Structures are given as structure tokens and as C-alpha cells.
Amino acid sequence: MTNINIIVSGGPVDYKEVDAYIERARLQYPEKRLTGIEIFVDGAFVDLTYHWTSVPFERIRRIKP
């Protein structure tokens, strides 16, 4: 498991709820690597901002003879 930076502001958030947000991100974007999440609590609503690391990209060129 990788380290994920978690920032919570606006109010308390349960650990199980944070784990659910992380699992949600991993299920929605399995090809990306999650590095951080910002959680802003606004009463009954929660705003989430995910931070991702870029996956190395290798360009393949096809050269026609």
C-alpha cells in the first residue's frame, strides 16, 4: 500500500468514511495512482478533491517503410 496524504477541514470525519472515499477513488479510476485526498466538510455535504500521480507513458511510433 502506498502513502496517501489526507487533509480534512471543516469538521471531523470518521476513519471508516475516509477509507470509503479512498476505495471509491480506486474503483472509479483503477488505472491511476492516488497520492492524496482533500476532504472539506460543509454540514451534511462533503467536497472531495483527489490528487493523482502520473503514470509513465511510453510513446510508440509506427514507421511505415
Secondary structure, DSSP 4 states (H G I P E B T S, - for coil): ----EEEEESS---HHHHHHHHHHHHHH-TTSEEEEEEEEEETTEEEEEEEEEPPP---------
